[in-house]
Amino acid sequence: MAKQKIVLAYSGGLDTSIILTWLKENYDCEVIAACCNAGQKEDFEEIEQKAYKTGASKAYIVDIKKEFVEDYIWPTLKAGAIYEDAYLLGTSMARPLMAKKLVEIAQAEGSHIICHGCTGKGNDQVRFETTIKALDPSIKIIAPWRIWDFQSREDLIEYAKAHDIPIHQSIENIYSRDENIWHISHEGGNLENPWNEHLSDIHVLSCEPEDAPDAVEYVDIDFEQGVPVGLNGENMDAVSLLEKLNELGSRNGIGTIDIIENRLVGMKSRGVYETPGGTILFAAHKALERLILDRDTMHYKSIVAEKFSQLIYDGLWFTPVREAISAFVDVTQKNVTGTVKMKLYKGNATPAASKSDYSLYSEEFATFSADEVYNQSDAEGFINLFSLPLKIRAIQKEQLEGGSKHKDTLERKVYKAIEFIE
């Protein structure tokens, strides 16, 4: 009888390297390693070879960069979704796509079991498993961190040494990191004490702002219907554009945040996130929306953005409500076409100028100089109507405080107020 097949979400890092060996020790199975190339700086040929050397019967390396940027990052950018006003959702956006690929591989291989290396304390276990259940509820899930005897990554390092599993981590270099084309996250180690300032050597994608060049750098970003399509007048594909902005942001020290966030599973955690290109794009996109969107749409969209960010953070990409919000967002972006000039300097990404054929800004109306399109005396009638409820409330307050003898006065004041407006 053939052995059962388990598809393992594999990165070649500490946890999944241990898990591959652990699965073969504890289950009568074949392990199929599946690694997604989401733009992380890794030697994927080496990862593939390591999977085979560690005991995988098959190894997949799936390039998801283009799909990740176009179908996950751009919709989140258009929505303006930022979790708790700080986190640009780099890991959160990638997980549903990775889980989707795991399901596709499992179905192609005739496997009904997927294993992941997410801890029982984190958000990623929810993101992977909600996606798997949404796409194929027949698949069973193995989460070793929830069932094995290991208690820490230090335990894993000792296990790796005992089983001759090659790893890059050490007791001194214990950060848990997740990288893709959008960002890199850092957790664990000395970050677990919020009173510890993160060390400058934590940086992988960027540099400290004080170490960035002293000269200002500018970049023009072109958008079509809310999607970035070019830099400095040159059309670019999604992956190349983001990679170029990452390069610009990195050398200017842009996009590093150190935050305490509220995890879905009920605890607070601390993370350092580097998102150089994404930080520039969010600032540019928001500046263009300010030029183009009307007040009501812009204000309502900010409410929707908060809900969108929570859905993505919680792993609910493949849900009707997320799809409905994206449909609304797409309508708001129909005219978000134009160019934003971004000023990059020592950790700051500042919109310096913007232009669009769909701009609702009118210099003729907004000017402080003489104009022929706005009659300032019209404002008086508007203010009278706008403030009428407040005026009536104030008159009523006078009556209540002064007693019934002021009733006639109240009625006269209300009548005069309405007569004046008419």
Secondary structure, DSSP 8 states (H G I E B T S, - for coil): ---EEEEEE--SSHHHHHHHHHHHHHSSEEEEEEEEESS----HHHHHHHHHHHT-SEEEEEE-HHHHIIIIIHHHHHHT--BTTTB--HHHHHHHHHHHHHHHHHHHHT--EEE----TTSSHHHHHHHHHHHH-TT-EEE-GGGTSS--SHHHHHHHHHHTT---S--SSS--EEEE-SS-EEEESGGGGSTTS---GGG-SS---GGGS-SS-EEEEEEEETTEEEEETTEE--HHHHHHHHHHHHHHTT--EEEEEEE-TTS-EEEEEEE-HHHHHHHHHHHHHHHHHS-HHHHHHHHHHHHHHHHHHHTT--SSHHHHHHHHHHHHHTTT--EEEEEEEETTEEEEEEEE-TT----HHHH-SS--SS--TTHHHHHHHHHTHHHHHHHHHHHHHHH-GGGHHHHHHHHHHHHHHH-
